[in-house]
Amino acid sequence: YVINRRWTFASDVSHLRAFPRFMVVAFIGIGINALAMLMLLRMVGLNPWASQLLATIAVFLLGYFLNKWWTFGRT
């Protein structure tokens, strides 16, 4: 949280607003990762390494943009 707030997004949004939002984004990421793994392993039939790579990329991108616009943004 601190590194993202200070360096990645250089935000001065209050901790009372940003930290709970950061945690929501983190839990959404956990859920998306689990759902993507389930779908890619069972429905698509990819191997575990490829499934985790794709899920990680998706969660990384989603988390970055949600944190940029919602958690640390000025809205």
Secondary structure as GFF3:
##gff-version 3
##sequence-region A 1 75
A	DSSP	alpha_helix	2	3	.	.	.	ID=ss1
A	DSSP	pi_helix	4	8	.	.	.	ID=ss2
A	DSSP	alpha_helix	15	38	.	.	.	ID=ss3
A	DSSP	pi_helix	39	44	.	.	.	ID=ss4
A	DSSP	alpha_helix	48	66	.	.	.	ID=ss5
A	DSSP	pi_helix	67	71	.	.	.	ID=ss6
###
